[in-house]
Amino acid sequence: MVRAEANRNLPRARPRRFVALLRWSVLGIAACAADAGAVSIQGGDWELDVGGIVNAYYTATSCSGDAVGGLALAGRALGCSGESHKTSIGNGLLPSGLITKFKTTQDGIDIGGTVGIMVHAATSSGVDTNTNVDVRQAFFTVGTAEAGTVKIGRDYGIFGANAILTDMTLLGAGAPTQATQRGRVTLGHIGAGYTYLDNYGQISYSSPTFGGGFTFTGGVFSPVDASTLYVSKAYPQVQAQLAYKTEGVKVWAGVKSQKFYGASGSTAEGDNFTEVAGEVGASLSAGAFGLLANVQYGKGIGILSDGDQGDVKGLNYLLQGTWNFTDKLKFGLNYGKSENRDDDVYNDALNASFKSNENITGGLYYKLTQSVTLAGELGVTRSKDYLGQEAKQYGGSLGGIVFF
């Protein structure tokens, strides 16, 4: 009964929490995309690289259909920021940011690290200051080529990294959710194909390549809360991944787990659960053709982030195909869906409980120079509840991104 009451309250709280969470939570993976900075400074045994990313996209959305609650990305509340139509010029799936990297070798040990400071372009005001920044990465690493590398500090999670880094909309916008772009970024396929990989304080380990192409990555992560209903306590979150890479092919499998406790005084008090989720995926590159498939499934995996749907099983999957017409021009088409799987819990006539988001996006990406990519995308997002109601968002984006 406690679980039913907790879940009954989840959909009502979702949109407000969603905007607050995603305002500062969607991708700053620029550090992963740019290996070397625009400026390199040598001082003694230390090398410092300073670079970054700047991007902006004109996005336009049109929202229609039923009033689906919860994390309905296609609904007016989120998809069109409370309107039936909305336009923004702001960041795509990546924010803009300044990325600083450092490295050295001491006593035969390689030392490195990254500090990433992210900013956003679009706001709902033309006079208010836009000075908020988000330090999403601040970590250092120690290791050797033979023993592997240990990372200590704040960085992205392991679970879900391959899906989002291989998503073609990383260089574009994907689902142009207006409630998040005005204040930070669009969503790509977050919440409609995969759960966000999140940012955590962590101590993790990456192995050297073994067995002809295998690598292992795993670690302990600072546990997180889920809304005001579920909190973490003494146990850390654990994530791990085994990957295999050979020419043109990469295959991976990952897991994550964390214990959640019903918050004292909330409707979820006493309703404890353990998030246990798994992921498998593969990418293929053969000449001009590229293919990606990724599936995530588990209890407490959430739609957007850990535990955000409570003690509910969830399924995410993403399929993508790309074709390079030339060395500069690429076309891509991808489809993703994220859904709750516990019909008995969420089929609630009172709350018209949220069930799923799905998005299909087609895009053209033109590499104007080595550093500048122009992108244009069109897509449709659909959200459904357990009563059969459906909301639709039609969206498009046009803009560009530069890595320096």
C-alpha positions in Angstrom: 0.0 0.0 0.0 2.9 2.3 0.8 4.4 1.7 -2.6 1.1 2.4 -4.4 0.8 5.7 -2.5 4.3 6.7 -3.4 3.9 5.9 -7.0 0.6 7.7 -7.1 2.4 10.9 -6.1 5.3 10.6 -8.6 3.5 11.7 -11.8 2.2 14.9 -10.2 5.7 16.1 -9.1 7.5 15.2 -12.3 7.3 18.2 -14.6 8.5 20.7 -12.0 11.3 18.5 -10.8 12.2 17.7 -14.4 12.9 21.3 -15.3 15.0 21.9 -12.2 17.0 18.7 -12.7 17.6 19.1 -16.4 18.3 22.8 -16.2 21.8 21.9 -15.2 22.1 18.3 -16.0 22.4 17.6 -19.7 25.6 17.0 -21.4 28.9 18.7 -21.1 30.7 15.9 -23.0 32.8 18.4 -24.9 35.8 17.1 -23.1 35.3 13.7 -24.6 34.8 15.1 -28.1 37.9 17.3 -28.1 41.1 15.4 -27.2 43.4 18.4 -27.5 42.9 22.0 -26.6 43.3 25.0 -28.9 46.1 26.3 -26.6 48.9 24.1 -25.2 51.1 25.4 -22.4 54.3 23.6 -21.2 55.6 24.4 -17.8 58.3 22.1 -16.4 57.0 18.6 -16.6 53.4 19.7 -16.9 51.4 20.1 -20.1 48.2 22.2 -20.0 45.6 22.2 -22.8 42.8 24.7 -23.0 40.0 24.3 -25.5 36.3 24.0 -25.6 33.0 24.1 -27.5 30.5 26.6 -28.6 27.2 25.8 -30.3 23.7 27.2 -30.9 20.6 26.0 -32.8 17.4 27.6 -33.9 14.7 25.2 -32.7 10.9 25.4 -33.4 8.3 23.1 -31.8 4.6 22.4 -32.1 2.8 20.5 -29.4 -0.7 18.9 -29.7 -2.8 16.0 -28.5 -3.8 14.9 -25.0 -2.6 16.2 -21.6 -0.2 13.4 -20.6 1.3 14.0 -17.2 4.6 13.0 -15.7 7.8 13.2 -17.8 5.9 13.6 -21.0 8.5 15.2 -23.3 6.0 15.8 -26.1 3.4 17.6 -23.9 3.0 21.3 -23.9 4.4 21.7 -20.4 7.8 20.3 -21.3 8.0 20.0 -25.1 6.7 23.5 -25.8 7.5 25.1 -22.4 3.8 25.7 -21.6 2.7 26.8 -25.1 1.3 25.1 -28.2 4.2 26.5 -30.2 7.7 27.6 -29.1 10.9 28.9 -30.6 14.4 29.2 -29.1 17.9 29.9 -30.2 20.1 28.0 -27.7 22.4 25.1 -27.1 21.7 21.7 -28.7 22.4 18.5 -26.8 25.8 19.8 -25.8 26.3 23.0 -23.8 29.0 25.5 -24.6 32.0 25.2 -22.4 35.6 25.8 -21.6 37.6 22.6 -21.1 41.0 22.5 -19.4 43.2 19.4 -19.3 46.5 18.7 -17.7 49.0 15.9 -17.7 52.5 14.8 -16.7 54.5 11.7 -15.9 56.2 11.4 -12.5 58.1 8.4 -11.1 56.9 6.4 -14.1 53.2 7.1 -13.3 51.0 9.0 -15.8 49.0 11.8 -14.1 46.2 13.7 -15.8 42.9 15.4 -15.3 40.1 17.6 -16.6 38.1 20.6 -15.4 35.1 21.5 -17.5 33.1 24.8 -17.0 29.8 24.8 -18.9 27.5 27.7 -19.8 24.1 28.0 -21.7 22.9 30.4 -24.4 19.1 30.7 -24.2 17.1 32.3 -21.5 13.6 33.7 -21.3 14.8 37.2 -20.6 16.7 39.7 -22.7 17.8 41.8 -19.7 18.6 39.4 -16.9 22.3 38.4 -16.5 23.3 35.0 -17.8 26.2 34.2 -15.4 25.3 30.7 -14.1 28.0 28.1 -14.8 28.2 24.4 -14.1 31.4 22.7 -13.3 30.5 19.2 -14.5 33.9 17.7 -14.6 36.7 18.1 -12.0 38.8 14.9 -11.7 42.3 13.6 -11.9 43.7 10.3 -13.0 46.8 8.2 -12.1 48.0 5.1 -13.8 50.3 3.3 -16.2 49.8 1.6 -19.6 50.4 -1.8 -18.1 48.3 -1.4 -14.9 45.4 0.8 -16.1 44.1 4.1 -14.8 42.3 5.2 -11.6 40.0 8.3 -11.8 39.2 10.3 -8.7 36.7 13.3 -8.7 33.5 14.3 -10.5 32.8 13.1 -14.0 30.1 11.3 -16.1 28.9 7.9 -15.3 30.0 4.7 -17.1 26.5 3.3 -17.6 25.0 4.8 -20.8 28.1 6.6 -22.0 28.4 4.6 -25.3 24.8 5.3 -26.3 25.0 9.0 -25.8 28.5 9.4 -27.2 27.5 7.5 -30.4 24.1 9.2 -30.8 24.3 11.3 -34.0 22.3 14.1 -32.3 25.2 14.8 -29.9 26.3 17.3 -32.6 22.8 18.5 -33.0 19.7 18.8 -30.9 17.6 15.6 -31.0 14.4 16.1 -29.1 14.2 19.9 -28.9 12.5 20.0 -25.5 11.9 23.7 -24.9 11.6 23.5 -21.1 15.2 22.4 -20.9 16.7 24.3 -23.8 15.7 27.6 -22.2 18.2 27.5 -19.4 20.5 24.8 -20.7 20.2 22.2 -23.5 17.9 20.0 -25.6 17.7 16.3 -24.8 18.9 14.3 -27.8 17.4 10.9 -26.9 17.6 11.4 -23.1 14.2 10.1 -21.8 13.4 8.8 -25.2 16.0 6.1 -25.9 18.3 6.1 -22.9 18.6 7.4 -19.4 21.0 10.2 -18.9 24.5 9.0 -17.8 24.5 11.5 -15.0 27.4 13.2 -13.2 28.8 11.7 -10.0 31.7 12.0 -7.5 33.5 8.8 -8.1 36.5 6.5 -7.7 36.7 4.4 -10.9 39.2 2.2 -12.7 39.8 1.6 -16.4 41.9 -1.4 -17.4 44.4 -1.6 -20.3 43.3 -3.5 -23.3 43.5 -7.3 -22.8 42.4 -10.4 -24.6 42.8 -8.9 -28.0 40.4 -6.0 -27.6 38.6 -6.2 -24.2 38.6 -3.3 -21.7 37.0 -3.2 -18.3 35.7 0.0 -16.5 34.1 0.0 -13.1 33.9 1.9 -9.8 32.0 3.2 -6.9 30.0 6.4 -7.2 28.5 8.9 -4.8 24.9 7.7 -4.3 22.1 10.1 -5.4 18.5 10.9 -4.2 15.4 10.6 -6.4 13.1 13.6 -6.0 11.9 14.2 -2.4 10.6 10.6 -2.1 13.7 8.5 -2.1 17.1 9.1 -0.5 20.5 7.4 -0.4 22.2 6.3 2.8 25.3 4.4 3.6 25.9 2.4 0.4 27.6 3.8 -2.7 26.3 3.3 -6.3 28.2 0.8 -8.3 28.7 0.8 -12.1 30.8 -1.5 -14.4 31.2 -2.1 -18.1 33.0 -4.7 -20.2 33.7 -3.7 -23.8 35.3 -5.3 -26.9 36.6 -3.3 -29.8 38.1 -4.3 -33.1 38.3 -2.7 -36.5 34.9 -1.1 -37.2 33.1 -2.9 -34.4 32.5 -2.2 -30.7 30.3 -4.2 -28.3 29.6 -3.5 -24.7 27.7 -4.7 -21.7 27.2 -2.7 -18.5 25.5 -2.8 -15.1 24.6 -0.3 -12.3 23.1 -0.6 -8.9 22.1 1.6 -5.9 20.0 1.2 -2.8 17.1 3.8 -2.4 15.2 4.4 0.8 11.7 6.0 1.2 12.3 9.4 2.7 11.2 9.9 6.3 7.8 11.7 6.5 7.1 11.2 2.8 4.4 8.9 1.2 7.3 6.6 0.3 8.5 6.1 3.9 9.4 2.4 4.4 9.2 1.7 0.7 12.8 0.8 0.0 14.1 -0.6 -3.2 17.4 -1.4 -5.0 18.1 -0.1 -8.5 19.5 -2.9 -10.6 19.9 -2.2 -14.3 21.8 -3.7 -17.3 22.8 -2.5 -20.7 24.0 -4.1 -23.9 24.9 -2.4 -27.2 27.0 -2.4 -30.3 28.2 -0.1 -33.0 29.4 -0.9 -36.5 31.3 1.2 -39.0 31.7 -0.2 -42.5 32.9 2.3 -45.1 30.3 5.0 -45.4 27.7 3.2 -43.3 27.3 3.3 -39.5 24.9 1.4 -37.2 24.1 1.7 -33.5 21.9 -0.4 -31.3 21.6 -0.1 -27.5 19.2 -1.5 -24.9 18.9 -0.7 -21.2 16.6 -2.5 -18.8 16.2 -2.7 -15.1 14.3 -1.9 -11.9 14.6 1.7 -10.7 16.5 2.7 -13.9 14.2 5.8 -14.3 13.2 7.7 -17.4 15.7 10.5 -17.1 17.9 9.6 -14.2 18.4 7.1 -11.3 15.2 6.1 -9.5 13.1 9.0 -10.9 10.1 6.6 -11.4 10.5 4.8 -8.0 10.4 1.1 -7.7 9.4 0.5 -11.3 10.9 -1.6 -14.1 12.0 0.4 -17.2 13.1 -0.3 -20.7 15.1 2.1 -23.0 16.3 1.3 -26.5 17.9 3.2 -29.4 18.4 2.3 -33.0 20.4 4.4 -35.5 21.8 4.3 -39.0 24.0 6.8 -40.7 25.4 7.2 -44.2 28.3 9.5 -45.3 27.4 10.8 -48.7 30.9 12.5 -48.9 33.7 13.1 -46.5 31.9 16.2 -45.4 28.1 15.3 -45.6 26.4 12.7 -43.4 22.7 11.7 -43.2 21.4 9.9 -40.1 18.1 8.5 -38.9 17.5 7.2 -35.4 14.6 6.0 -33.2 14.5 5.7 -29.4 11.9 4.8 -26.8 11.9 4.9 -23.0 9.0 3.3 -21.1 7.8 2.2 -17.7 7.0 -1.5 -17.7 4.9 -2.0 -14.5 1.4 -1.6 -15.9 -0.2 -2.8 -12.6 1.4 0.1 -10.7 1.0 2.9 -13.2 -2.4 2.2 -14.7 -4.0 4.8 -12.5 -7.2 6.6 -13.8 -6.8 9.4 -11.2 -3.3 10.5 -12.4 -3.4 9.4 -16.0 0.0 8.0 -15.2 2.9 8.5 -17.6 4.0 5.4 -19.6 6.5 6.3 -22.4 8.3 8.7 -24.6 9.5 7.9 -28.1 11.4 10.0 -30.6 12.4 9.7 -34.2 14.9 12.1 -35.7 16.4 12.6 -39.2 19.4 14.8 -39.6 22.0 16.2 -42.1 25.4 17.0 -40.7 27.9 19.0 -42.8 31.5 19.3 -41.8 32.3 22.8 -42.9 35.9 22.7 -41.6 37.8 20.4 -39.3 36.4 22.3 -36.3 33.0 23.4 -37.5 29.9 21.2 -38.1 26.6 22.5 -39.4 23.4 20.5 -38.6 19.8 20.4 -39.5 17.3 18.0 -38.0 13.6 17.2 -38.1 11.8 14.9 -35.6 8.7 13.7 -33.9 8.3 13.0 -30.2 5.3 11.1 -28.7 4.4 10.6 -25.1 1.7 8.2 -23.8 0.0 7.3 -20.6 -1.7 4.1 -19.4 -5.1 5.4 -20.3 -4.2 5.4 -24.0 -3.8 9.2 -24.2 -1.0 10.6 -26.4 0.8 13.9 -26.8 2.8 14.8 -29.9 5.6 17.3 -30.5 6.9 18.1 -34.0 10.3 19.8 -33.9 13.1 21.0 -36.0 16.6 22.5 -35.5 19.2 24.3 -37.5 22.6 25.5 -36.4 26.2 24.6 -35.8 28.9 23.7 -33.4 32.6 24.4 -33.2 35.3 22.6 -31.2 38.5 24.5 -30.5 
